[in-house]
Amino acid sequence: MKAAEIREMSDEQLQLTLDETCDRLFRLRMQAQTERLDAPSELRHHRKLVARIKTVQRARELEKQAKEAAAG
């Protein structure tokens, strides 16, 4: 998933995607410890996806705070 696709999502979609990705990352980590992974690159992919989503969420939060500060 590209950063542009993530930015187009609503806040609710972002949170849902983040929850799903974190859950998948947890399962992959457990699988990596207990058995051999088919695609170890999936761990890296999901870590980066979590970071992208959190970055977009934080940017929106800061934007909202800036608007409130300007208005009030």
Biotite code that builds the C-alpha atoms (Angstrom):
import biotite.structure as struc

atoms = struc.array([
    struc.Atom([0.000, 0.000, 0.000], chain_id="A", res_id=1, res_name="MET", atom_name="CA", element="C"),
    struc.Atom([1.410, 3.347, -1.050], chain_id="A", res_id=2, res_name="LYS", atom_name="CA", element="C"),
    struc.Atom([1.506, 6.466, 1.114], chain_id="A", res_id=3, res_name="ALA", atom_name="CA", element="C"),
    struc.Atom([-0.864, 8.235, -1.282], chain_id="A", res_id=4, res_name="ALA", atom_name="CA", element="C"),
    struc.Atom([-3.439, 5.481, -0.798], chain_id="A", res_id=5, res_name="GLU", atom_name="CA", element="C"),
    struc.Atom([-3.100, 5.782, 2.965], chain_id="A", res_id=6, res_name="ILE", atom_name="CA", element="C"),
    struc.Atom([-3.597, 9.568, 2.861], chain_id="A", res_id=7, res_name="ARG", atom_name="CA", element="C"),
    struc.Atom([-6.850, 9.099, 0.935], chain_id="A", res_id=8, res_name="GLU", atom_name="CA", element="C"),
    struc.Atom([-8.349, 6.919, 3.682], chain_id="A", res_id=9, res_name="MET", atom_name="CA", element="C"),
    struc.Atom([-10.694, 8.277, 6.330], chain_id="A", res_id=10, res_name="SER", atom_name="CA", element="C"),
    struc.Atom([-9.673, 8.280, 9.986], chain_id="A", res_id=11, res_name="ASP", atom_name="CA", element="C"),
    struc.Atom([-11.840, 5.241, 10.690], chain_id="A", res_id=12, res_name="GLU", atom_name="CA", element="C"),
    struc.Atom([-10.353, 3.308, 7.774], chain_id="A", res_id=13, res_name="GLN", atom_name="CA", element="C"),
    struc.Atom([-6.859, 4.197, 8.940], chain_id="A", res_id=14, res_name="LEU", atom_name="CA", element="C"),
    struc.Atom([-7.525, 2.925, 12.442], chain_id="A", res_id=15, res_name="GLN", atom_name="CA", element="C"),
    struc.Atom([-9.046, -0.294, 11.129], chain_id="A", res_id=16, res_name="LEU", atom_name="CA", element="C"),
    struc.Atom([-6.110, -0.875, 8.774], chain_id="A", res_id=17, res_name="THR", atom_name="CA", element="C"),
    struc.Atom([-3.669, -0.146, 11.598], chain_id="A", res_id=18, res_name="LEU", atom_name="CA", element="C"),
    struc.Atom([-5.381, -2.648, 13.891], chain_id="A", res_id=19, res_name="ASP", atom_name="CA", element="C"),
    struc.Atom([-5.371, -5.339, 11.208], chain_id="A", res_id=20, res_name="GLU", atom_name="CA", element="C"),
    struc.Atom([-1.747, -4.688, 10.303], chain_id="A", res_id=21, res_name="THR", atom_name="CA", element="C"),
    struc.Atom([-0.605, -4.765, 13.933], chain_id="A", res_id=22, res_name="CYS", atom_name="CA", element="C"),
    struc.Atom([-2.452, -8.032, 14.454], chain_id="A", res_id=23, res_name="ASP", atom_name="CA", element="C"),
    struc.Atom([-0.870, -9.536, 11.346], chain_id="A", res_id=24, res_name="ARG", atom_name="CA", element="C"),
    struc.Atom([2.568, -8.309, 12.428], chain_id="A", res_id=25, res_name="LEU", atom_name="CA", element="C"),
    struc.Atom([2.115, -9.923, 15.839], chain_id="A", res_id=26, res_name="PHE", atom_name="CA", element="C"),
    struc.Atom([1.159, -13.245, 14.254], chain_id="A", res_id=27, res_name="ARG", atom_name="CA", element="C"),
    struc.Atom([4.144, -13.061, 11.896], chain_id="A", res_id=28, res_name="LEU", atom_name="CA", element="C"),
    struc.Atom([6.509, -12.392, 14.811], chain_id="A", res_id=29, res_name="ARG", atom_name="CA", element="C"),
    struc.Atom([5.115, -15.370, 16.711], chain_id="A", res_id=30, res_name="MET", atom_name="CA", element="C"),
    struc.Atom([5.443, -17.545, 13.638], chain_id="A", res_id=31, res_name="GLN", atom_name="CA", element="C"),
    struc.Atom([9.027, -16.362, 13.142], chain_id="A", res_id=32, res_name="ALA", atom_name="CA", element="C"),
    struc.Atom([9.893, -17.462, 16.671], chain_id="A", res_id=33, res_name="GLN", atom_name="CA", element="C"),
    struc.Atom([8.167, -20.829, 16.524], chain_id="A", res_id=34, res_name="THR", atom_name="CA", element="C"),
    struc.Atom([8.748, -21.901, 12.943], chain_id="A", res_id=35, res_name="GLU", atom_name="CA", element="C"),
    struc.Atom([10.278, -20.817, 9.700], chain_id="A", res_id=36, res_name="ARG", atom_name="CA", element="C"),
    struc.Atom([8.578, -18.010, 7.771], chain_id="A", res_id=37, res_name="LEU", atom_name="CA", element="C"),
    struc.Atom([7.769, -18.485, 4.097], chain_id="A", res_id=38, res_name="ASP", atom_name="CA", element="C"),
    struc.Atom([8.451, -14.814, 3.345], chain_id="A", res_id=39, res_name="ALA", atom_name="CA", element="C"),
    struc.Atom([10.554, -13.038, 5.993], chain_id="A", res_id=40, res_name="PRO", atom_name="CA", element="C"),
    struc.Atom([10.190, -9.811, 4.029], chain_id="A", res_id=41, res_name="SER", atom_name="CA", element="C"),
    struc.Atom([6.560, -9.653, 5.193], chain_id="A", res_id=42, res_name="GLU", atom_name="CA", element="C"),
    struc.Atom([7.757, -8.586, 8.646], chain_id="A", res_id=43, res_name="LEU", atom_name="CA", element="C"),
    struc.Atom([9.544, -5.582, 7.200], chain_id="A", res_id=44, res_name="ARG", atom_name="CA", element="C"),
    struc.Atom([6.610, -4.745, 4.938], chain_id="A", res_id=45, res_name="HIS", atom_name="CA", element="C"),
    struc.Atom([4.119, -4.717, 7.827], chain_id="A", res_id=46, res_name="HIS", atom_name="CA", element="C"),
    struc.Atom([6.432, -2.704, 10.096], chain_id="A", res_id=47, res_name="ARG", atom_name="CA", element="C"),
    struc.Atom([6.761, -0.051, 7.414], chain_id="A", res_id=48, res_name="LYS", atom_name="CA", element="C"),
    struc.Atom([3.014, -0.028, 6.797], chain_id="A", res_id=49, res_name="LEU", atom_name="CA", element="C"),
    struc.Atom([2.369, 0.556, 10.508], chain_id="A", res_id=50, res_name="VAL", atom_name="CA", element="C"),
    struc.Atom([4.860, 3.434, 10.455], chain_id="A", res_id=51, res_name="ALA", atom_name="CA", element="C"),
    struc.Atom([3.222, 5.000, 7.389], chain_id="A", res_id=52, res_name="ARG", atom_name="CA", element="C"),
    struc.Atom([-0.241, 4.828, 8.937], chain_id="A", res_id=53, res_name="ILE", atom_name="CA", element="C"),
    struc.Atom([0.935, 6.289, 12.248], chain_id="A", res_id=54, res_name="LYS", atom_name="CA", element="C"),
    struc.Atom([2.726, 9.088, 10.391], chain_id="A", res_id=55, res_name="THR", atom_name="CA", element="C"),
    struc.Atom([-0.436, 10.056, 8.524], chain_id="A", res_id=56, res_name="VAL", atom_name="CA", element="C"),
    struc.Atom([-2.484, 9.907, 11.737], chain_id="A", res_id=57, res_name="GLN", atom_name="CA", element="C"),
    struc.Atom([-0.004, 12.164, 13.545], chain_id="A", res_id=58, res_name="ARG", atom_name="CA", element="C"),
    struc.Atom([0.083, 14.642, 10.663], chain_id="A", res_id=59, res_name="ALA", atom_name="CA", element="C"),
    struc.Atom([-3.711, 14.889, 10.737], chain_id="A", res_id=60, res_name="ARG", atom_name="CA", element="C"),
    struc.Atom([-3.633, 15.359, 14.504], chain_id="A", res_id=61, res_name="GLU", atom_name="CA", element="C"),
    struc.Atom([-1.109, 18.180, 14.224], chain_id="A", res_id=62, res_name="LEU", atom_name="CA", element="C"),
    struc.Atom([-3.108, 19.801, 11.435], chain_id="A", res_id=63, res_name="GLU", atom_name="CA", element="C"),
    struc.Atom([-6.238, 19.703, 13.593], chain_id="A", res_id=64, res_name="LYS", atom_name="CA", element="C"),
    struc.Atom([-4.354, 21.257, 16.526], chain_id="A", res_id=65, res_name="GLN", atom_name="CA", element="C"),
    struc.Atom([-2.989, 24.012, 14.304], chain_id="A", res_id=66, res_name="ALA", atom_name="CA", element="C"),
    struc.Atom([-6.495, 24.864, 13.072], chain_id="A", res_id=67, res_name="LYS", atom_name="CA", element="C"),
    struc.Atom([-7.815, 24.974, 16.634], chain_id="A", res_id=68, res_name="GLU", atom_name="CA", element="C"),
    struc.Atom([-4.942, 27.219, 17.743], chain_id="A", res_id=69, res_name="ALA", atom_name="CA", element="C"),
    struc.Atom([-5.527, 29.588, 14.826], chain_id="A", res_id=70, res_name="ALA", atom_name="CA", element="C"),
    struc.Atom([-9.248, 29.745, 15.483], chain_id="A", res_id=71, res_name="ALA", atom_name="CA", element="C"),
    struc.Atom([-8.995, 30.146, 19.245], chain_id="A", res_id=72, res_name="GLY", atom_name="CA", element="C"),
])
